[in-house]
């Protein structure tokens, strides 16, 4: 029996089990009334869980189960075939634990498997290539994972995230969701937002999870209203937490040229780019001990007051100065948040334009195009020798962490890598779409 046949049998077994449970619940409602039917619902759910845990699939020998899932994970390395790996993780507790042991996070393998991967750092060894499709008619943006080198030509991609732009009196807001159609803060798939000031020169990224790197983040407002509370995991507090600042420098003289931007990633320490560094607070379990749907759609869903929405120039300057100042001791500088800056382009005399090397991933000149690198310099004691250094041995501080550029009328590429996550990279790219009359 092939691996795909095994997965198909398991999936069909779930379908018949669900249908049987549904029929029993219907009969319970009709024969015993509404209150008694609720009791039957609970007993039926417990019975279904018991049947699954005692099924032939749940009792496979660990050695055989390990070999099956490992070979399936290696053979189904790309989407859409990779959905079979996700199906294995939803079988039962023993299969879920085995998937946790075998399936690695994007930082290690460069693959996006489960929805939780969208908030985990990208690959260390290369970029994860994506593209963004803009729809001007309804002000929405959809992020897709490239499935092939020609994915942009045929618009073939795995959907990851979506965003909807809303213009308010004093700001612009982008709501980010895991659903391609239902994009709202009241949705159970809402995972964060991006908010700008009136001029569109300063942005704040809000996450529904508190940043683990910054323990002093203020809690959400007391008057917050929680939606879909049944889908909220008790291990994950809900709210709007400030995790990053984005600022575009004002173009006071009105000179033509590329935008200059800085990103202060408050949830990522600057030490994450040093040898042996890491992004703290990453979930150890790929699949928490809840159902597959709840575990990845319960990243918190609340409508709360945002206490940290402050776009004053002094506030941004204070954070930027503390993170990049040369007067700060090296021991303290490693505790500062990571600061990203746009890579300075060069002026091409023949083309008479500013140029950056996007390695073929960007084909149309646009003021929105950018590449981000680390603004902080690696301490001298940690810098590798320059002589004989290859491209693969390039220090993390010199690598392009995020690049974004135009390839069509409403098509843009987004390539990111460690230590940014897909959610953070998508939010940063959304800031480039906003009109910035004061910067151009």
Number of C-alpha atoms within 10 A of each C-alpha: 5 9 14 14 10 15 17 15 13 17 17 12 15 16 12 11 15 14 12 14 18 15 11 15 20 14 13 19 18 11 10 12 11 12 10 13 19 15 13 20 18 12 14 17 15 12 13 17 15 11 13 19 16 12 13 10 17 17 13 13 9 13 8 10 18 17 12 15 21 17 13 20 21 13 13 15 15 17 17 11 14 19 14 21 23 18 16 22 23 21 21 18 18 18 22 22 16 17 24 17 13 16 21 16 24 23 22 14 14 19 19 25 21 19 19 17 22 21 20 23 26 29 22 17 13 17 18 22 18 24 28 27 19 20 13 10 6 10 13 20 23 23 25 22 23 23 17 15 9 10 16 22 10 8 16 16 18 18 17 22 25 25 30 22 22 14 13 9 6 9 14 20 20 26 21 30 25 25 18 17 12 16 22 18 18 15 17 25 24 27 28 28 25 26 24 24 17 16 16 21 22 24 26 27 25 27 25 24 20 24 20 16 19 16 9 9 16 15 17 21 14 9 9 15 15 16 16 14 15 11 18 22 19 12 10 13 18 27 29 29 25 27 23 24 24 24 23 19 14 17 16 9 8 11 9 9 14 19 19 16 20 20 25 25 22 22 21 27 23 29 19 19 21 16 13 7 13 18 19 13 13 13 13 9 14 23 22 17 12 13 14 19 11 17 18 22 20 25 26 29 29 25 19 18 16 17 14 15 16 14 17 10 10 10 11 16 12 10 16 18 13 14 22 17 11 12 9 14 9 12 9 9 21 21 15 24 26 25 25 23 19 21 18 16 15 11 13 11 8 6 8 8 13 16 15 16 10 16 7 7 19 20 14 13 14 13 15 17 23 24 24 22 21 22 20 23 12 21 12 7 6 10 13 13 7 10 6 7 11 8 8 9 10 12 17 18 18 15 16 20 23 24 24 26 26 22 19 14 9 12 17 24 25 26 25 26 25 27 25 23 21 26 24 24 23 29 25 21 21 18 26 20 15 17 14 18 12 14 21 17
